């Protein structure tokens, strides 16, 4: 601890900065609604997004949230959520 003119501070070396993630994603409500619903397979669409982009974003959120039993896939430019 270093004290200079009434300001106490500490400097610690680090290897690299941690990545900053959004705590909540705009895709989380899609996953929440699907998990709360009764259907085991649904088609998902988001205005202005193609199926492969949507699949990537949902997969990122599934991994970040550690959701077991939820799978996302894209077939013929249609995105699907499935409960395993």
Secondary structure, DSSP 4 states (H G I P E B T S, - for coil): -EEETTEEE-----SSPPPP--SS-TTHHHHHHHHHSS-SEEEE--TT--HHHHHHHHHHHHHHHT-TTEEEEEETTEEEEEE-
